Amino acid sequence: MSIPNIVSKKMLPIAIFILATQILYAQKIVHYDLYVRDTIVNFTGKEKRAIAVNGQIPMPTLTFTEGDIAEIVVHNQLKESTSLHWHGLYVPNKEDGVPYLTQLPIKPNETFTYRFPIVQSGTHWYHSHSGLQEQIGMYGSLILKKKTEDKTFRKGIDNIPQVPVVLSEWTDLKPENVHRMLHNASDWFAIKKGTTQSYTEAISAGHFKTKLINEWKRMLAMDVSDVYYEKVLINGENESQLSQFKAGDKIRLRISNGGASSYFWLKYAGGKMTVVANDGNDVEPVEVDRLIIGVSETYDVIVTIPAENTAYEFLATSEDRTKSTSLYLGDGVIQLTSPMPKLKYFEGMKMMNTMMKMDGSMNDMGMNMSLQKMDMNTVMYPEISGKPKMKKKNDMNMDDKMNHSEHSDSSNNQQDDIVTLNYGMLKASHPTTLPKNAQVRELRFELTGNMNRYVWSMDNIVLSETDKILIKKGENVRITLYNNSMMRHPMHLHGHDFRVLNGQGEYAPLKNVLDIIPMETDTIEFNANLEGDWFFHCHILYHMMAGMNRVFSYENQPPNPYLPNKTLAYKKLQAESNQLHFMAENDFATNGNDGMAMLQNTRWSFGTEWRLGYHDVHGYESETHIGRYIGKMQWLMPFIGFDWRYRKFGIDEQETNLFNQSNSKDNRNLFSAGINYTLPMLVIFQIEAFHNGDVRFQLMREDIPVSKRLRAGFMVNTDKEYMAGLRYIVNKNMSVSTHYDSDMGLGVGLSINY
C-alpha cells in the first residue's frame, strides 16, 4: 500500500511511531503492585515466620484477559532477595523470573517491574523462584480469561461461575531445616507420618521377610512423599465454604497445586468431576471419580450441586494420606465424601522389592509403563486392592471431620469401578501438531536419585556438573523421559507447552508439567519457537534444590539486558542446587562423650568424629575423613583421613589387632586412605590403611529400625574394637541412648543431633 502524498519520507518514522503507540495503548494495561513482606502466621497453634504479599497468603489472585499487557511491580520489603516466576505463561525470556538465569535477584528494598503481553488463556499460578520461599507463602493463582468472541470460547464451560483454588501445605519447620533433615536422612518425618516400617511393625504385619529383602537390597523404607506437614491448605485455610451456590448450579474450579512437595488426591461428594482443562490448556471434557494433581500442575474441573440445603465436600488429600483439606460447595447439611484410607506400606515395599535389582537399577519386568495408566503403587491403595485393617467409624465428630483422611470408610473399599484420571484420557480440543518440515532433535533423560543421601539428578548428573543444552530456533525437540527412581517427579518446562504423546494423534494434549511415576517412560515434544535460556526441572522444591535441573538454551540468542555477565550468573545458579549441608550429633553419656559433625554435598563428604573419656584412662580420639562418593548409587566412597588419639589401656584392653600388628592407641597420629562401601543390609564396610603400614577393616551400622522410635547400632573392627547400642528417638533433635563401647565401657546418656 502506498504512502499518502501528504506524508513525506521524512515523516515516515514519526508515522510508524504514532501507529505503534496507538496499537500499544489499544491493548489494556493491567497493573498490579505486589508488596513482599515478612509476616507471622499461626496455622497450628504456633506462631511462625512466613512471607506474605500484599498482606495475604496465598498471594493475590492476578486476573488478565487474553490481549492485555501485564505490568506487575514487585516491591521487595524482605531482608533477603526474591523473584517471581509466571508458571505456564508464554513470556519474553527476560520476564520469566528465574534468578541468575533470566534476571538478577530482586534485592532487599528494591523494586522490579515485570511487563509482558498476555497471549494465552487458562488456569496458571505464580510463585517465588528464589531459594525455598515458595514453601512459606509465595504462591498464588493466575487466571487468564478468554475473550467472549474467541472462537475457542466454550459455552457451558467458560461462562459458568469460576472459583480459583490454590492447594498448598504448611510446616512449622523452617524450609532450610526441612531440606537439611532430608539430606541427613532423618527419621523424624516418617515417625510423624507413621510410616517408619520398622522390624517390629513388619513382624506385626506379617512382612518380616519383606523387610529383610528390602534392606538386603540396600533400600530404605517405602514412602510416597518426603516431608511431614502439619497442615494442608485450600486457599490458605484448612477448610472453607462457598454457600452462595444452589441445587443445579455448575461451578468451574480452577485448581492449582501450589505445594512445595505434596501431591493431592481430589474427590467430590456431589458425584463425578468433569475435567475440562489441564495446565491452562483446554481438553475434551472427561468425567472421573478422582484425580491426583502433581506438584505445580493445574486442572479445571466442573462440579454440580445435586440437591438443595446441602453443602458438598470437595476434598483434597495429600498423597501420603496423612492430612486433608476441604472446600464445601452449597449451603446446608454437610455431605462428606468417603475419606481415603491409610496406605499399605508393606505391600508397597513388597512390590518395590520385585522391581529393584541388587545393583540399584530397576527391573521393569517386561512392562512398558507410561502416562500413569499403570501405577504399580496401587497395591498400596486399600480402596482398590482390598479392605484395610482399621476400626470402623460409624459417626464422625468435628475433630474427625477435620482430620478424616486418617480414617477408613468401609463403603469405599474394593471399588473396582473407581474412574481415576490418567494422561491417556486427555485429548486436546483442537489439533496440536508441530511444524511437519522442522528438523527433529531427539533427547533422552533418565531421572535418577539416591534416597539414602537425598541426591536427585538427571542421568546421574546434577545441574552443577553440566552445561546448558543447546537447541536451535525452529526445530522440534522430542524428549523421552524414563523415571528410574522410586519417587514421582513433576517435570516442568518454562516458557513452553509440550505435547504429551499419549495416543491421541494430532489431538495430543498440551502441558507444561509432566508427572512421571516410578518405572514410567513418557515422550513429550515442543517446537523451539522462542529465544533465551529456559529452566527444565522437577517441581518438587527439595528435588529441584538437590540438583534435578537442566537448562535449554537457544543458539545465537540476543543478550539479556538483565544479566550483564551470564557466565558468572549461571555458575551461581549451578551452585544453588549443590550446596553443602551440615549435620552434627553428640552423645552425653555416663561413660564419656562421643559425637560427629559432617559437611556434604552431591559428591563430597567432610566428616569428623570424636570420643572423649571423663577419666585419663579413657583418653580421647578423633578421626577425620574427606571422601568423594562415586558410582550411580553412591555406595562407594574413597577417602583420605587423619587419626589422632591418646588413651591408657583399659576396659577391654588389647595389645595387638587381628593382624598381630601392635596397638598404638596410647599415642597415635596417623594419616590414612581407604574406602567405605555400603553392603547389603545397609552395613558400611570400611577398609583403611595408615601411613605406618597398619590396616583396619570395619563393619558398622547405626540406624537399624527396631520399632517406630527405637534404633539399634553396632561397630566391630580388626583393632578388636566394638560397640553396640540402642537409642530411643524423643523428638527431631533428641534421643535417649545406651551403649557399650570396648574403650569406655557401658554408658547411658542423652544424644543431641542437628
DATA-V638048 format. One record per residue. N is the residue number from 0. SS is DSSP state (@ for helix, = for strand, . for the rest). NEAR is the number of other C-alpha atoms within 10 Angstrom. Layout:
N:SS:NEAR
N:SS:NEAR
This chain:
0:.:3
1:.:4
2:.:9
3:.:7
4:.:7
5:.:7
6:.:11
7:.:11
8:@:11
9:@:8
10:@:10
11:@:12
12:@:11
13:@:12
14:@:14
15:@:11
16:@:11
17:@:12
18:@:11
19:@:12
20:@:11
21:@:11
22:@:10
23:@:13
24:@:10
25:@:11
26:.:13
27:.:15
28:=:17
29:=:15
30:=:14
31:=:16
32:=:14
33:=:19
34:=:17
35:=:23
36:=:17
37:=:15
38:=:17
39:=:12
40:=:18
41:.:11
42:.:18
43:.:12
44:.:8
45:.:9
46:.:12
47:=:16
48:=:15
49:=:21
50:=:24
51:=:23
52:=:24
53:.:15
54:.:15
55:=:16
56:.:20
57:.:26
58:=:26
59:=:19
60:=:15
61:=:18
62:=:14
63:=:21
64:=:19
65:.:18
66:.:19
67:.:19
68:=:20
69:=:21
70:=:16
71:=:18
72:=:16
73:=:21
74:=:22
75:=:22
76:.:18
77:.:18
78:.:11
79:.:12
80:.:17
81:=:26
82:.:24
83:.:23
84:=:20
85:=:23
86:=:26
87:.:29
88:.:28
89:.:19
90:.:21
91:.:15
92:@:19
93:@:21
94:@:18
95:.:27
96:.:26
97:.:25
98:=:24
99:.:22
100:.:27
101:.:24
102:=:21
103:.:18
104:.:21
105:=:21
106:.:17
107:.:15
108:.:13
109:.:14
110:=:15
111:=:14
112:=:15
113:=:18
114:=:18
115:=:19
116:=:19
117:.:18
118:.:14
119:.:18
120:.:19
121:=:25
122:=:29
123:=:28
124:=:30
125:=:25
126:=:24
127:.:22
128:.:21
129:.:21
130:.:18
131:.:18
132:@:20
133:@:23
134:@:25
135:@:25
136:.:28
137:.:27
138:=:32
139:=:31
140:=:29
141:=:26
142:=:19
143:=:23
144:=:18
145:.:20
146:.:14
147:.:12
148:.:7
149:.:9
150:.:8
151:.:13
152:.:15
153:.:12
154:.:9
155:.:11
156:.:18
157:.:17
158:.:13
159:.:13
160:.:14
161:=:16
162:=:13
163:=:19
164:=:23
165:=:26
166:=:29
167:=:33
168:=:27
169:=:21
170:.:18
171:.:21
172:.:15
173:.:15
174:@:20
175:@:15
176:@:12
177:@:19
178:@:21
179:@:19
180:@:21
181:@:21
182:@:23
183:.:19
184:.:14
185:.:16
186:.:19
187:@:20
188:@:20
189:@:20
190:@:17
191:@:17
192:@:16
193:.:13
194:.:21
195:.:24
196:.:25
197:.:20
198:@:20
199:@:16
200:@:19
201:@:20
202:@:14
203:@:10
204:.:13
205:.:12
206:.:19
207:@:17
208:@:12
209:@:21
210:@:24
211:@:16
212:@:18
213:@:23
214:@:18
215:@:16
216:.:18
217:.:21
218:.:22
219:.:17
220:.:18
221:.:24
222:.:18
223:.:18
224:.:17
225:.:20
226:.:21
227:.:23
228:.:19
229:.:16
230:=:20
231:=:27
232:=:24
233:=:24
234:.:23
235:.:21
236:=:19
237:.:20
238:=:18
239:=:16
240:=:15
241:=:13
242:.:14
243:.:9
244:.:18
245:.:19
246:.:15
247:.:12
248:.:16
249:=:18
250:=:19
251:=:23
252:=:21
253:=:25
254:=:26
255:=:32
256:=:27
257:.:32
258:.:27
259:.:24
260:.:24
261:.:28
262:.:29
263:=:25
264:=:20
265:=:20
266:=:24
267:=:24
268:.:22
269:.:20
270:.:17
271:.:18
272:=:25
273:=:19
274:=:23
275:=:25
276:=:29
277:=:27
278:.:26
279:.:27
280:=:23
281:=:25
282:=:21
283:=:16
284:=:19
285:=:16
286:=:18
287:=:19
288:.:17
289:=:20
290:=:18
291:=:20
292:=:25
293:.:28
294:.:29
295:.:33
296:.:30
297:=:29
298:=:26
299:=:27
300:=:23
301:=:23
302:=:23
303:=:22
304:.:20
305:.:18
306:.:14
307:.:14
308:.:14
309:=:21
310:=:27
311:=:29
312:=:24
313:=:23
314:=:26
315:=:29
316:=:24
317:=:27
318:.:20
319:.:23
320:.:23
321:.:24
322:.:24
323:=:28
324:=:28
325:=:26
326:=:22
327:=:22
328:=:28
329:.:26
330:.:18
331:.:14
332:=:11
333:=:15
334:=:17
335:.:18
336:.:18
337:.:20
338:.:23
339:.:28
340:.:25
341:.:21
342:.:24
343:.:21
344:@:21
345:@:24
346:@:19
347:@:21
348:@:25
349:@:18
350:@:18
351:@:20
352:@:23
353:@:14
354:@:18
355:=:20
356:.:13
357:.:12
358:.:11
359:.:17
360:.:14
361:=:19
362:.:15
363:.:14
364:.:8
365:.:6
366:.:10
367:.:11
368:.:18
369:.:23
370:.:22
371:.:20
372:.:15
373:.:15
374:.:15
375:@:17
376:@:18
377:@:16
378:@:20
379:@:20
380:.:21
381:@:22
382:@:25
383:@:16
384:@:15
385:.:16
386:.:18
387:.:19
388:.:11
389:.:12
390:.:10
391:.:10
392:.:11
393:.:7
394:.:7
395:.:11
396:.:8
397:@:8
398:@:8
399:@:13
400:@:17
401:@:16
402:.:16
403:@:24
404:@:24
405:@:18
406:.:21
407:.:23
408:.:21
409:@:19
410:@:10
411:@:19
412:.:19
413:.:16
414:.:14
415:.:11
416:.:8
417:.:13
418:.:13
419:=:16
420:.:19
421:.:16
422:@:18
423:@:17
424:@:20
425:.:25
426:.:25
427:=:22
428:.:18
429:.:14
430:.:14
431:.:16
432:.:14
433:.:17
434:.:12
435:.:8
436:.:9
437:.:14
438:.:13
439:=:15
440:=:13
441:=:11
442:=:13
443:=:13
444:=:16
445:=:17
446:=:26
447:=:24
448:=:26
449:=:19
450:.:19
451:.:17
452:.:17
453:.:22
454:=:27
455:=:27
456:=:26
457:=:23
458:.:16
459:.:19
460:=:21
461:.:23
462:@:26
463:@:21
464:@:12
465:.:12
466:.:14
467:.:15
468:=:14
469:=:13
470:=:18
471:.:20
472:.:19
473:.:15
474:.:18
475:=:22
476:=:21
477:=:19
478:=:18
479:=:14
480:=:21
481:=:23
482:=:22
483:.:25
484:.:23
485:.:21
486:.:20
487:.:22
488:=:25
489:=:23
490:=:24
491:=:26
492:=:23
493:.:24
494:.:23
495:.:20
496:.:23
497:=:25
498:=:23
499:=:27
500:.:21
501:.:19
502:.:15
503:.:15
504:@:14
505:@:15
506:@:21
507:.:25
508:.:31
509:=:28
510:=:22
511:.:28
512:=:28
513:=:26
514:=:25
515:=:22
516:.:26
517:.:23
518:.:24
519:.:24
520:=:19
521:=:21
522:=:19
523:=:20
524:=:22
525:=:21
526:=:22
527:.:18
528:.:12
529:.:19
530:.:20
531:.:20
532:=:25
533:=:23
534:=:19
535:=:19
536:=:25
537:=:30
538:.:26
539:.:24
540:@:24
541:@:28
542:@:23
543:@:23
544:@:25
545:.:25
546:.:29
547:.:30
548:=:25
549:=:24
550:=:20
551:=:20
552:=:20
553:=:20
554:.:14
555:.:12
556:.:13
557:.:9
558:.:12
559:.:16
560:.:10
561:.:15
562:.:18
563:.:12
564:.:12
565:@:17
566:@:11
567:@:11
568:@:18
569:@:20
570:@:15
571:@:15
572:@:16
573:@:22
574:@:16
575:@:19
576:.:23
577:.:20
578:.:16
579:.:18
580:=:18
581:=:17
582:=:16
583:=:16
584:=:17
585:=:19
586:=:23
587:=:18
588:=:20
589:.:16
590:.:22
591:=:23
592:=:19
593:=:19
594:=:18
595:=:18
596:=:17
597:=:19
598:=:16
599:=:21
600:.:20
601:.:27
602:.:16
603:=:16
604:=:19
605:=:18
606:=:19
607:=:19
608:=:18
609:=:17
610:=:21
611:=:20
612:.:19
613:.:15
614:.:13
615:.:11
616:.:16
617:.:22
618:.:21
619:=:22
620:=:20
621:=:18
622:=:19
623:=:21
624:=:20
625:=:19
626:=:22
627:=:19
628:=:20
629:=:14
630:.:10
631:.:16
632:.:19
633:.:17
634:.:19
635:=:20
636:=:20
637:=:18
638:=:20
639:=:17
640:=:20
641:=:18
642:=:17
643:=:16
644:=:19
645:=:19
646:.:20
647:.:16
648:.:16
649:.:13
650:.:14
651:.:13
652:.:13
653:.:17
654:.:13
655:=:14
656:.:18
657:.:14
658:.:11
659:.:11
660:.:13
661:=:13
662:.:17
663:.:17
664:.:19
665:.:14
666:.:14
667:=:15
668:=:17
669:=:17
670:=:18
671:=:20
672:=:18
673:=:19
674:=:18
675:=:20
676:=:18
677:=:19
678:.:16
679:@:16
680:@:17
681:@:22
682:.:21
683:=:19
684:=:17
685:=:19
686:=:17
687:=:19
688:=:18
689:=:18
690:.:12
691:.:10
692:.:8
693:.:18
694:=:19
695:=:17
696:=:15
697:=:19
698:=:19
699:=:19
700:=:17
701:=:17
702:=:16
703:=:18
704:=:19
705:.:19
706:.:16
707:.:20
708:.:18
709:=:19
710:=:19
711:=:19
712:=:16
713:=:19
714:=:17
715:=:16
716:=:18
717:.:17
718:.:23
719:.:18
720:.:16
721:=:18
722:=:18
723:=:18
724:=:18
725:=:21
726:=:23
727:=:19
728:=:19
729:=:13
730:=:14
731:.:16
732:.:13
733:=:18
734:=:21
735:=:18
736:=:21
737:=:22
738:=:21
739:=:17
740:=:20
741:.:18
742:.:25
743:.:24
744:=:16
745:=:18
746:=:18
747:=:19
748:=:18
749:=:16
750:=:23
751:=:17
752:=:17
753:.:16
